[in-house]
Amino acid sequence: MFDYSVITPTAAPEKEFYIIPLSDEDRYADPGGAAGTYEYARLDLMLEILNGYQAMGHGRDSFDTEHYHYSRQAPKGMLARAIPRQDNEG
């Protein structure tokens, strides 16, 4: 399946997403749902974001899909950042 997971900041869920290695999930989000800095993205969003990340490939620093802008400029330990594209809101 996937070697990655998607998390979103607890303070502003679904405004930005971070792709992280699956092996590092417990560093960022608690599977028990305890309050923390990040929470898991909804499954439907996670799948869409991970598919876009895979389409990004390894040679690009940024990439756009219909719904998200991807960037490799992410906090240390995270692989990429995905934010909803402005032209698709509202």
Backbone as JSON Lines, residues from 0, in Angstrom:
{"i":0,"aa":"M","n":[0.85,-1.19,0.0],"ca":[0.0,0.0,0.0],"c":[0.89,1.24,0.0]}
{"i":1,"aa":"F","n":[0.78,2.08,1.02],"ca":[1.58,3.31,1.1],"c":[2.63,3.18,2.19]}
{"i":2,"aa":"D","n":[3.75,3.87,1.97],"ca":[4.8,3.94,2.98],"c":[4.73,5.26,3.73]}
{"i":3,"aa":"Y","n":[3.66,6.02,3.49],"ca":[3.54,7.36,4.04],"c":[2.2,7.53,4.73]}
{"i":4,"aa":"S","n":[2.12,8.56,5.56],"ca":[0.88,8.94,6.21],"c":[0.7,10.44,6.02]}
{"i":5,"aa":"V","n":[-0.5,10.94,6.32],"ca":[-0.79,12.36,6.18],"c":[-1.35,12.86,7.5]}
{"i":6,"aa":"I","n":[-0.77,13.96,7.98],"ca":[-1.24,14.59,9.22],"c":[-1.6,16.04,8.91]}
{"i":7,"aa":"T","n":[-2.4,16.62,9.8],"ca":[-2.81,18.01,9.67],"c":[-2.69,18.66,11.05]}
{"i":8,"aa":"P","n":[-2.34,19.93,11.12],"ca":[-2.22,20.58,12.44],"c":[-3.56,20.57,13.18]}
{"i":9,"aa":"T","n":[-3.52,20.26,14.45],"ca":[-4.72,20.22,15.28],"c":[-5.37,21.6,15.38]}
{"i":10,"aa":"A","n":[-4.55,22.65,15.41],"ca":[-5.07,24.01,15.57],"c":[-5.8,24.51,14.31]}
{"i":11,"aa":"A","n":[-5.45,23.97,13.15],"ca":[-6.08,24.41,11.9],"c":[-6.24,23.21,10.96]}
{"i":12,"aa":"P","n":[-7.1,22.26,11.34],"ca":[-7.23,21.05,10.53],"c":[-7.72,21.34,9.12]}
{"i":13,"aa":"E","n":[-7.16,20.61,8.18],"ca":[-7.54,20.64,6.77],"c":[-7.17,21.95,6.06]}
{"i":14,"aa":"K","n":[-6.35,22.78,6.69],"ca":[-5.83,23.99,6.03],"c":[-4.47,23.7,5.4]}
{"i":15,"aa":"E","n":[-3.77,22.76,5.97],"ca":[-2.5,22.3,5.43],"c":[-2.28,20.87,5.9]}
{"i":16,"aa":"F","n":[-1.51,20.14,5.11],"ca":[-1.26,18.73,5.38],"c":[0.22,18.46,5.21]}
{"i":17,"aa":"Y","n":[0.71,17.49,5.95],"ca":[2.1,17.09,5.85],"c":[2.18,15.6,5.58]}
{"i":18,"aa":"I","n":[3.03,15.24,4.62],"ca":[3.27,13.83,4.3],"c":[4.48,13.42,5.13]}
{"i":19,"aa":"I","n":[4.32,12.33,5.87],"ca":[5.38,11.84,6.74],"c":[5.6,10.36,6.46]}
{"i":20,"aa":"P","n":[6.79,9.86,6.8],"ca":[7.01,8.41,6.67],"c":[6.07,7.67,7.63]}
{"i":21,"aa":"L","n":[5.52,6.59,7.18],"ca":[4.61,5.79,8.0],"c":[5.28,5.38,9.31]}
{"i":22,"aa":"S","n":[6.57,5.12,9.25],"ca":[7.3,4.69,10.44],"c":[7.43,5.79,11.5]}
{"i":23,"aa":"D","n":[7.16,7.04,11.13],"ca":[7.28,8.17,12.06],"c":[5.94,8.7,12.57]}
{"i":24,"aa":"E","n":[4.86,8.0,12.26],"ca":[3.54,8.48,12.67],"c":[3.46,8.82,14.15]}
{"i":25,"aa":"D","n":[3.99,7.94,14.99],"ca":[3.86,8.14,16.43],"c":[4.66,9.33,16.96]}
{"i":26,"aa":"R","n":[5.56,9.87,16.16],"ca":[6.29,11.1,16.54],"c":[5.38,12.32,16.46]}
{"i":27,"aa":"Y","n":[4.39,12.26,15.59],"ca":[3.57,13.44,15.3],"c":[2.13,13.35,15.78]}
{"i":28,"aa":"A","n":[1.52,12.21,15.67],"ca":[0.1,12.06,16.01],"c":[-0.1,10.84,16.89]}
{"i":29,"aa":"D","n":[-1.01,10.96,17.84],"ca":[-1.31,9.86,18.76],"c":[-2.49,9.06,18.22]}
{"i":30,"aa":"P","n":[-2.28,7.76,17.93],"ca":[-3.39,6.96,17.42],"c":[-4.57,6.89,18.38]}
{"i":31,"aa":"G","n":[-4.35,7.13,19.66],"ca":[-5.42,7.11,20.65],"c":[-6.25,8.38,20.65]}
{"i":32,"aa":"G","n":[-5.84,9.37,19.86],"ca":[-6.61,10.6,19.75],"c":[-6.34,11.62,20.84]}
{"i":33,"aa":"A","n":[-5.28,11.42,21.63],"ca":[-4.95,12.39,22.67],"c":[-4.56,13.71,22.02]}
{"i":34,"aa":"A","n":[-4.86,14.79,22.69],"ca":[-4.55,16.12,22.15],"c":[-3.06,16.23,21.86]}
{"i":35,"aa":"G","n":[-2.74,16.75,20.71],"ca":[-1.36,16.94,20.32],"c":[-1.28,18.03,19.27]}
{"i":36,"aa":"T","n":[-0.11,18.19,18.7],"ca":[0.11,19.23,17.7],"c":[-0.51,18.85,16.36]}
{"i":37,"aa":"Y","n":[-0.51,17.55,16.03],"ca":[-1.04,17.07,14.76],"c":[-2.07,15.97,14.99]}
{"i":38,"aa":"E","n":[-2.95,15.82,14.01],"ca":[-3.89,14.72,13.99],"c":[-3.86,14.1,12.6]}
{"i":39,"aa":"Y","n":[-4.37,12.91,12.49],"ca":[-4.42,12.24,11.19],"c":[-5.44,12.91,10.28]}
{"i":40,"aa":"A","n":[-5.11,12.98,9.01],"ca":[-6.06,13.5,8.03],"c":[-7.18,12.48,7.83]}
{"i":41,"aa":"R","n":[-8.35,12.98,7.43],"ca":[-9.45,12.08,7.09],"c":[-8.98,11.12,6.01]}
{"i":42,"aa":"L","n":[-9.49,9.91,6.02],"ca":[-9.04,8.87,5.09],"c":[-9.22,9.28,3.63]}
{"i":43,"aa":"D","n":[-10.36,9.88,3.29],"ca":[-10.57,10.28,1.9],"c":[-9.54,11.32,1.45]}
{"i":44,"aa":"L","n":[-9.23,12.27,2.32],"ca":[-8.22,13.28,2.0],"c":[-6.83,12.67,1.97]}
{"i":45,"aa":"M","n":[-6.56,11.77,2.91],"ca":[-5.26,11.12,2.97],"c":[-4.96,10.39,1.66]}
{"i":46,"aa":"L","n":[-5.92,9.64,1.15],"ca":[-5.7,8.9,-0.09],"c":[-5.47,9.83,-1.27]}
{"i":47,"aa":"E","n":[-6.25,10.89,-1.37],"ca":[-6.07,11.84,-2.46],"c":[-4.7,12.53,-2.37]}
{"i":48,"aa":"I","n":[-4.31,12.93,-1.18],"ca":[-3.02,13.61,-0.98],"c":[-1.86,12.67,-1.27]}
{"i":49,"aa":"L","n":[-1.94,11.44,-0.81],"ca":[-0.86,10.49,-1.08],"c":[-0.75,10.15,-2.55]}
{"i":50,"aa":"N","n":[-1.87,10.05,-3.25],"ca":[-1.81,9.8,-4.7],"c":[-1.13,10.97,-5.41]}
{"i":51,"aa":"G","n":[-1.45,12.2,-5.01],"ca":[-0.8,13.37,-5.6],"c":[0.68,13.41,-5.28]}
{"i":52,"aa":"Y","n":[1.03,13.05,-4.06],"ca":[2.44,13.03,-3.67],"c":[3.22,12.02,-4.51]}
{"i":53,"aa":"Q","n":[2.65,10.87,-4.75],"ca":[3.32,9.87,-5.58],"c":[3.47,10.36,-7.01]}
{"i":54,"aa":"A","n":[2.51,11.11,-7.52],"ca":[2.6,11.66,-8.87],"c":[3.66,12.74,-8.96]}
{"i":55,"aa":"M","n":[3.97,13.36,-7.84],"ca":[4.99,14.41,-7.79],"c":[6.36,13.88,-8.2]}
{"i":56,"aa":"G","n":[6.62,12.64,-7.86],"ca":[7.92,12.05,-8.19],"c":[9.04,12.62,-7.34]}
{"i":57,"aa":"H","n":[10.24,12.14,-7.58],"ca":[11.39,12.55,-6.76],"c":[12.13,13.75,-7.3]}
{"i":58,"aa":"G","n":[11.95,14.1,-8.55],"ca":[12.73,15.17,-9.16],"c":[12.15,16.56,-9.05]}
{"i":59,"aa":"R","n":[11.0,16.71,-8.45],"ca":[10.35,18.02,-8.38],"c":[10.35,18.58,-6.97]}
{"i":60,"aa":"D","n":[10.48,19.91,-6.88],"ca":[10.38,20.58,-5.59],"c":[8.95,20.99,-5.27]}
{"i":61,"aa":"S","n":[8.13,21.13,-6.32],"ca":[6.72,21.46,-6.11],"c":[5.91,20.81,-7.22]}
{"i":62,"aa":"F","n":[4.61,20.71,-6.97],"ca":[3.73,20.0,-7.9],"c":[2.3,20.42,-7.59]}
{"i":63,"aa":"D","n":[1.47,20.53,-8.62],"ca":[0.07,20.87,-8.43],"c":[-0.83,19.78,-8.99]}
{"i":64,"aa":"T","n":[-1.88,19.49,-8.25],"ca":[-2.96,18.65,-8.75],"c":[-4.2,19.55,-8.82]}
{"i":65,"aa":"E","n":[-5.31,18.99,-9.17],"ca":[-6.53,19.77,-9.26],"c":[-6.89,20.42,-7.92]}
{"i":66,"aa":"H","n":[-6.62,19.74,-6.82],"ca":[-7.05,20.23,-5.51],"c":[-5.95,20.69,-4.57]}
{"i":67,"aa":"Y","n":[-4.69,20.31,-4.82],"ca":[-3.62,20.61,-3.87],"c":[-2.36,21.11,-4.54]}
{"i":68,"aa":"H","n":[-1.63,21.95,-3.8],"ca":[-0.28,22.37,-4.18],"c":[0.67,21.64,-3.22]}
{"i":69,"aa":"Y","n":[1.65,20.95,-3.78],"ca":[2.63,20.19,-3.0],"c":[3.97,20.9,-3.03]}
{"i":70,"aa":"S","n":[4.67,20.86,-1.92],"ca":[5.99,21.46,-1.82],"c":[6.86,20.59,-0.92]}
{"i":71,"aa":"R","n":[8.12,20.5,-1.29],"ca":[9.06,19.77,-0.43],"c":[9.55,20.65,0.72]}
{"i":72,"aa":"Q","n":[9.15,21.9,0.77],"ca":[9.51,22.78,1.87],"c":[8.59,22.48,3.04]}
{"i":73,"aa":"A","n":[9.05,21.59,3.89],"ca":[8.28,21.13,5.04],"c":[9.21,21.07,6.24]}
{"i":74,"aa":"P","n":[8.66,21.08,7.44],"ca":[9.51,20.97,8.62],"c":[10.39,19.71,8.59]}
{"i":75,"aa":"K","n":[11.5,19.8,9.28],"ca":[12.45,18.69,9.32],"c":[11.76,17.4,9.74]}
{"i":76,"aa":"G","n":[12.05,16.33,9.02],"ca":[11.48,15.02,9.3],"c":[10.23,14.72,8.49]}
{"i":77,"aa":"M","n":[9.65,15.76,7.89],"ca":[8.47,15.58,7.06],"c":[8.9,15.6,5.6]}
{"i":78,"aa":"L","n":[8.21,14.88,4.76],"ca":[8.62,14.74,3.37],"c":[8.1,15.85,2.47]}
{"i":79,"aa":"A","n":[6.88,16.31,2.7],"ca":[6.3,17.34,1.86],"c":[5.1,17.96,2.56]}
{"i":80,"aa":"R","n":[4.7,19.09,2.03],"ca":[3.54,19.83,2.52],"c":[2.53,19.92,1.38]}
{"i":81,"aa":"A","n":[1.26,19.76,1.71],"ca":[0.2,19.91,0.71],"c":[-0.81,20.92,1.26]}
{"i":82,"aa":"I","n":[-1.15,21.89,0.44],"ca":[-2.16,22.86,0.86],"c":[-3.25,22.91,-0.21]}
{"i":83,"aa":"P","n":[-4.5,23.09,0.22],"ca":[-5.59,23.18,-0.76],"c":[-5.34,24.34,-1.71]}
{"i":84,"aa":"R","n":[-5.62,24.13,-2.98],"ca":[-5.45,25.19,-3.97],"c":[-6.54,26.22,-3.81]}
{"i":85,"aa":"Q","n":[-6.17,27.47,-3.79],"ca":[-7.09,28.59,-3.58],"c":[-8.18,28.66,-4.63]}
{"i":86,"aa":"D","n":[-7.83,28.34,-5.88],"ca":[-8.81,28.48,-6.96],"c":[-9.91,27.43,-6.9]}
{"i":87,"aa":"N","n":[-9.83,26.48,-5.95],"ca":[-10.86,25.46,-5.8],"c":[-11.7,25.65,-4.55]}
{"i":88,"aa":"E","n":[-11.46,26.73,-3.8],"ca":[-12.23,26.95,-2.59],"c":[-13.53,27.67,-2.89]}
{"i":89,"aa":"G","n":[-14.51,27.39,-2.03],"ca":[-15.77,28.08,-2.01],"c":[-16.51,28.12,-3.25]}
